[in-house]
Amino acid sequence: MNIEIIIKNKTIEVVLMSENMPKDNFFITKEHSLSEELLPSIDDLLIRNGLSTENIKKMILKSDMGENFTTHRIALTVVKAFNWSKTCG
């Protein structure tokens, strides 16, 4: 399973993917709240599906925003940190 963070037209969707098919998702709609909502929301998504981070192979970011936008940088940092942690275990 993977988690995809999709940023499109200033809408943020986090999707739990199983065999390239969406299994569950949520949206973050409040502006300027990504840094506060992203990690707890991912945790809720995993709990809701009876999973832990050990069940997730990797995170992927798909964004139509440039790298100079804070939203993109926050999401990219979470993705990179998660994927890095999978190599340390």
Backbone torsions as a table, in degrees:
resi	resn	phi	psi	omega
1	MET	NA	147.6	177.2
2	ASN	-127.4	161.1	170.7
3	ILE	-117.2	128.2	176.7
4	GLU	-110.0	130.4	171.7
5	ILE	-103.3	117.0	-175.6
6	ILE	-114.4	120.2	177.2
7	ILE	-113.5	114.1	-177.8
8	LYS	-142.9	125.6	-179.8
9	ASN	53.0	42.3	179.0
10	LYS	65.4	15.4	174.6
11	THR	-105.3	135.3	-178.2
12	ILE	-112.6	121.1	177.5
13	GLU	-122.4	135.5	175.1
14	VAL	-114.9	123.8	-172.5
15	VAL	-121.7	130.2	171.4
16	LEU	-88.1	117.7	-176.3
17	MET	-107.2	134.3	175.5
18	SER	-127.8	115.9	-178.9
19	GLU	53.0	48.6	178.0
20	ASN	63.2	18.3	176.5
21	MET	-123.4	137.3	178.1
22	PRO	-65.8	131.5	178.7
23	LYS	-103.9	-37.5	-179.1
24	ASP	-159.9	160.5	178.7
25	ASN	-158.6	169.9	170.4
26	PHE	-152.1	160.5	178.8
27	PHE	-116.7	144.6	169.9
28	ILE	-108.9	113.8	-171.4
29	THR	-107.8	-23.7	-179.0
30	LYS	-74.5	129.4	177.9
31	GLU	-66.3	147.1	175.6
32	HIS	62.7	27.6	180.0
33	SER	-120.6	3.5	-175.9
34	LEU	-57.8	-44.0	-177.1
35	SER	-64.0	-27.3	-180.0
36	GLU	-89.9	-29.0	-171.2
37	GLU	-102.0	-22.9	-170.2
38	LEU	-63.0	-56.1	-176.3
39	LEU	-65.2	-46.3	177.0
40	PRO	-61.8	-34.2	179.6
41	SER	-69.7	-38.4	175.8
42	ILE	-63.8	-41.8	177.6
43	ASP	-60.4	-45.0	177.9
44	ASP	-61.3	-40.3	178.8
45	LEU	-60.6	-44.5	179.4
46	LEU	-65.5	-46.0	-179.8
47	ILE	-61.4	-43.5	-179.0
48	ARG	-59.8	-28.1	-178.7
49	ASN	-104.4	10.6	177.5
50	GLY	66.3	33.7	-176.4
51	LEU	-119.7	167.2	170.6
52	SER	-129.6	176.3	179.8
53	THR	-62.8	-23.9	178.1
54	GLU	-65.3	-23.6	179.6
55	ASN	-83.1	-9.5	-177.0
56	ILE	-98.3	124.4	-178.7
57	LYS	-74.6	-47.1	179.2
58	LYS	-162.1	165.9	172.5
59	MET	-109.4	147.6	-178.7
60	ILE	-130.8	138.5	175.2
61	LEU	-109.6	127.4	172.2
62	LYS	-121.4	115.7	-172.8
63	SER	-138.7	137.5	173.2
64	ASP	-97.0	6.8	177.6
65	MET	-93.7	150.1	175.8
66	GLY	-73.4	163.1	-178.0
67	GLU	-65.9	-15.0	-178.3
68	ASN	-86.7	2.5	176.2
69	PHE	-91.9	135.7	-177.2
70	THR	-59.7	-40.5	179.4
71	THR	-57.0	-46.0	178.7
72	HIS	-62.7	-43.9	-177.6
73	ARG	-65.9	-39.0	178.2
74	ILE	-63.3	-49.1	-179.6
75	ALA	-62.2	-42.5	179.7
76	LEU	-63.2	-39.1	178.3
77	THR	-63.1	-43.5	178.1
78	VAL	-62.7	-45.6	-179.9
79	VAL	-61.4	-48.5	-178.9
80	LYS	-63.6	-42.3	-179.8
81	ALA	-64.6	-43.4	179.1
82	PHE	-62.4	-49.3	-178.3
83	ASN	-64.6	-36.3	176.1
84	TRP	-63.8	-41.7	-178.7
85	SER	-63.2	-28.2	178.8
86	LYS	-69.5	-23.4	179.7
87	THR	-87.1	-13.0	-175.8
88	CYS	-92.5	-13.5	-172.1
89	GLY	-76.8	NA	NA
